[in-house]
Amino acid sequence: LASSWTVSQDALTYTFHLRSDLRFSNEHVLDSADVVWSLQAALTNHYAGYDKLSALSSVSADDATTVSLTLSTPDPTLLRTLSTPVGIVYDKEATYDHVTTAVGSGPFAVSDFEKGSSITLQRNKHYWGTGSETSQITLRYYADDDALLDSLDKNVVQMALPSPTASSHRLDSLSDVTVVSGATTSKVLVAFNMDTESPFSDSLVRSATRRLIDTKAIVKSRADDADSALGGPISPLEPGYEDLTGLFPHDVAKAQSMMTFYGTSYFSKPAVFLVPKSYSALGTTIVDQLKQNGRYAISMRVVPDAKMADQLAAGDFSMALVTDDGTDDLSRFATTDDIYHYENSEVQRLYASTSTATSEDAYETDLRKLASTISKDAPCAWLYTRKNVVATRTGVTGYPRNMTDDRIDLAGLTQD
């Protein structure tokens, strides 16, 4: 909605200049008053993501097309935060039921909605920019991949976003269907429980364990799910990414040598390895690799996916195979209240510095240093970033490939 913006030298004031021809889908004019009202409502009513605006101290309308945001401390993630749902601008003057109706300002307007089933979008004739390629798009939601791909096969739907691991075998059998993959920010990793009673509270044990895991072999064997090997908490699509896969190369002999520092009594009981059911095959592969540690036994506990969060919260584990969908969020490593019980004063100091960077360049530089410091301390063994899959009927074009698990721009979607 902004044609341009400026940031003060101290990074405490952001001034946004709105486009002058903005209208909502109900024809109401969209101006600075709507922006101010929407951001204030997000903070007051605790809309999803409002906590990401904790540095925002005031928002004001300088005139009909100018909005100023004042921060209490610099926040280098502000612009990205405003591009998420908490930055949605609502119509201040409209009265409607937000549960069943939407009044937006994008290339589409919602024309129909069936809860849990479908959303129908129609071209928004009041959109300020280039109109959507297609006049109407219906989004349909399915309970599982089999039902989704049945509909794709029968041409009930012309585009599908199935999960890579559950559907690769089916996709290969469909005719007149094109399958492409893209990158995501979703990460697969082994997280350690670093409670004071856990052997993995010792960074040397964690470092040795990371060297036992053959990340390259895992990525190669997980071609249906893995996009690229990962060596730290930041993925290639996030700011501050640096290739850290070389920090802990696969080296069983070195890992076993490092483990000789500990007597067998240090590991008084088997290490409990929590694995979600959907990743049980990968869990077995990792167990086979970790068995070469020479000091501790491993007990793999397969958990229904829906129960993983509860099991992690209970704390009865030594390691856990998890997915992390966070973007620009390294806060879990800088807190003293995390389910993995990781505490590192240097990481906390670096995180505080990174969080108040006053320029994008400084922010990315600080992020790289922070990510490297975290990875070297080995609170996790990062394995890979996940891929996503887009499957389309012949003739469908104009769709994005990356991060379709998080957001998807449909304005350019069309079918011959």
N, C-alpha and C positions, 0 to 999 in steps of 0.2 A: 504493500500500500504506500510505501515511502518511495519518492523519486530520488531522494538523497538524504544523507545525514552527516553530521559532524560530531566529533568528540573533542572535548576540551583537553588541554595539555595535561591536566591532572587526572584525566579520565573519570571525572566525577559528574560531568554533565553531557548528556547526549541530546542533540537537537535534531528532530526528524522533520523533514519537509514532505508533506503528503501530496499526492497527485491531486490536481484540482477538479478532476472529472469523476470522482468516485461515487458510486451509488450501490446500495444494497439490492438484493434480488427483488425486494418489494417496492423498489423505486425511490425509497428514502435516500436523501443525501447522506453520505458518510463523510464526516469531518472530524476535526480534532476533539470535539466534545465527546464523540463516541469512543475515541481511543482512550481518553482520560477516564471516562466512566467505566469502560471495560477493564482496564488495568486495576482501577480501585476496587471494582467488584471481585476480581480474581483474588486480590489480597484479602479483602474483608470476608469473603465467603469461602476461602480456602479451595479454590478451583485446583484441579489436578496440576501439579507442578509449581504451585504458588511459592513453595519453599525455595525454589531456584531464584526468586526475586527478593531474597532477604536483604540485599544491599540497597534496594530501591526505597528512598526516603520520601520522595514526592514526585508527582507527575502533574504537569500543567499545560494548558493550551495558551500559547502566546497569541495566536490568531486562528482563523478557521482551518488553516493548512499547516500549522506549525505546532509541534508538541515537544516539550522539554521534560526529560527524565533526569532527576537529580539523585545521585547515589551517596550513601554514607561512606562507602569504601569502594575502590575500583573493583570492577567485576568483568574480567576479560571474556566471560562466557555469555554476557548479556545478549548480544545480538543473536546467538544461536538459541538462547532461551526464548527470545521473542518470536522465533520461527517455529516454536512448538505450540501445542494447544493452549498453553497459558497466555500466549500472545494473540489469541483470536480476538478480533474486534466485533462486538455485538452492536445491534441497533438500539441505541438508548431510548428511542421514541416508540419502538414497536412493543406490542403486548401480545404474547403468544406462549403456548405450552412448549417449553424446550424439550420435553420428553418425546413429543411426537412431531414437532415442526422445527424447521431450520430456516433462518434468514441470514444468508451469507453474502459475500462480496466477490467470490471467486468466479472461475469460468463456468461453473455449474450451479444449478439450484436444485434442491431436493423436491421432487414432485410426488413421490410416494415412499412409504416406509412401512414394512411389515416386520415387527419385532422378531429378531432372531432368524429372519428368513431372507429379506432383501431390502435394498435401498435403490430407488430409481432416481437417476440424475438427468436433468434436462439442461440444454445450453442456456446459460444466463444471458439474456439479451441486453442486460444492463451492465455487463462486465466492461471495465475500462480498457482492457487489453484486447489482443487478438482472440476471437471467439474459438471455442473448442472445435476440433475437426469433426466430431460426431455430435449429432443433435441430441441423442439419448443413449445413456449407458445404464444398464441394470447390474447391480452387484448382488450376487447370490451367495449365501453362506451355507456350507455343508458340514455335517457332523464329523465326517472323516474323509480321507483321501480317496478311498474306493468310490464313494458316492460322487465326489467331485469329478473324478476321472471318467466315471460312467457317463456323466453329463457332457463332458468334453468330447468323448468318443461318439456320442449321439448328436453332437452339434447343438445341444441345448444351451451350452455356454461356448463362447469362442476363444476365451482366454482363461487360464487357470493358474493359481499360485499354490501348488501342492508342496508339502514338506519334502525335501530332497531324499531323506533316508527312507521314507515310507513308500515312495512311489517310483523310484528309478526303474524297477522291473516292469511296472505297468506302462510307463511312458514309452519305452522302447517298442512296445507292441502296437501302439496306436498309429493308424495311417492318417495322412494329411494333417499331421501335427508337427509343429516345429518346437524344439526344446532348446532354450538357452539358459545359461547360468550366470549369476553375478555375485558380487561380493557383499558382505554384510559387516556390521560391527559386532555381531554376536560371537562370543569366544567360548571355546571348550577348554577346560583346564582341570587340573587336579589341585584342590585347595587343601592345605594342611590345617589341622587343629593345633594351635600353638598355645593352648592352655598350659599353665605352669606345670601341670601334672603329666603333660604329654611329652614323649621323646622328641616330637617335632617342634617343641619350643626352642630347640637348639638349631641354629642356622646351619651348622656343619652337617647335621643329619639331613636337613632339607636339601642342602646343596648336593650331598652325595646321592640322595634319592632322585634328584633331577637328572643327574648324570646316568642313572640307570634306565631312564625312559628314552627310547629311540623315537624321537619326534618325527624325523624324516620318514621312517618306515611307517609310522602311524598315519601320517598325512597321505602317503602313497596308498595305503590299504583302505583309506576312508574317502576315496575319490567321489563318492556320492554325497558326502557331507562337508568335506574339508576344502576350503578355498586356498589357504596359504598357511604355512607354518608360522607359529607365533612364539616369541621369546620374552614377552613382557605384557604389561597391562593395557597398552594402547595398540589399536588395530590400524592397518594401513589407511583406512578411510577417515581416521580421526586426526585432529591437529596434534603435532608433537610426536608423530610416529617416527620410530627409528628401529631398524632391524637389530633385534637383540638375540636372535636365535643362536648366535655363536658363543653366548656367555656360558652355557652348560652343554657342551657337545657330548654326545653319547659315548661313554667311556666306562665300561663295567669294571675294568681293572683299577682305575683310579677311584671309582666309587667304593669298591671293596677295600682298598687301601685306606681311604678316609674313614671307613666304618671301623677299622681295627683300633681306632682311638677309644672305642667304647667296649666295655666288657659285655658279655651276653646278659648279665643281670640288669643292665641299663634298660633293656627291653623286657620288662617283666611279663608282658602278655602280648598276644598277637595284635598287630595293627589292624583296626577295623576300617575297612574301605567301603564307604557308601557309594552305590552305583544306581542311577535310575534305570528302570527296566528297559527303556528305549535305547540305552547305551550299554546294555549288558555285554554285548560282544566286544566292544571297545574295552570295557572294564576287565574282561578276561585277558585280553592282550596285555594290558598294563600290569596286571597281577603276574603274568608269566615273566615280564621283564623285571619287576621289582623283586621277585623271588631270588634274584641273584645278589641281593644285598649282603648276604653272609652274616647277618646279625639278628634280624627280626622276621617273625612269621607274619603272614597276611591272611586276614579273614574277610573275604568279599561278601558284602551284604547287599543283595539286590532289593531295591525299594520301588514300589509303584511311583510313577512320576508325580502324581498328585500329592504324594506323602513326603516327598523329598524335603520340602521346606520345614515341615514339622520335625523330621528326623534331624535336620541340621540344627534347628533351634534347641532341640533336646540336648545336643552336645555329646552324645554317646558315639563318637567316631574319632578316628585318627586322621583319615584322609577322605576326600569326597570328590567324585567326578561330577562337575557342575558346568552349566552354561551361564555366562555372564552377558547380559544384553545391554549393559550400561554404556553410554556414550559421554565423553567428557566428565567422567565421574570416577575420580581416584580417591574420593573421600573415605571409602571404607578402610583404606590403608593408613589413614591419618586420624583415626578415632581410637578411643580406648573402650569402645562399646560395640564390638563387632563379634559376630558369631564364630569367627575363626580366631579371635583373641590375639590379633597381631598388634604389637606395639613397638614403635621405633621412633625415638625422639628426633632423629635426623630427618626421617620422612615427614614427621609432623611439622618440623620447621620449614622444610622445602615446600610442603603443600601450602602452608600459610603464605609463603612468599609468592608461589605460583598463582594463588587465588586472588592476589591483589596486583598483578602485573598491569602496567598502564599502557601497554601496546601489544599488538598481535605478535610482533617479532619476539618481544620479551617473554610473552606468554608461552610461545612454542619452544623457545630455548629453555625456559624453566621446566616445561613439561617433559622435555627429553631428559633433563638431568634427574627429575623426580622419578620418571619411569625406570631409568637405568639404576638408580639407587634402590628402588623397590625390588626390581628383578634380581639384582645381585644378592639381596638378602633372602631371596627364595621363599616368600610366603606362599607361593603357588608354583606349580609347574604348568606353564601355559603350553597348550598343544597346537591349536590352530584356530583360525577364524572360519566361521561357517559360510557356506555359499547359500544362495537362494535360487529357486528354479521358476522360470516363467515358461508355460506351455501354451501355444496358440494354434488355432486352426489356420490353414493356409490363407494368406491374404491379409492377416492382421498385422498392422505396423504401428509405429509411433509410441511404443511403450518403453519404459525404463527397464534396466536390468539390475542395477545395484540397489540394495537396501529396500527391496519391495516387501520385506518382512516388517518394515517399520513405517514406510510411507510410499505412496505411489502417485505420480503425476499422470492423470488420465486425459489432460487437455489435448494431447497430440494423438491419442488413440483413434485408429480408423480401420476399416476393413474394405478391401476391394469388392 
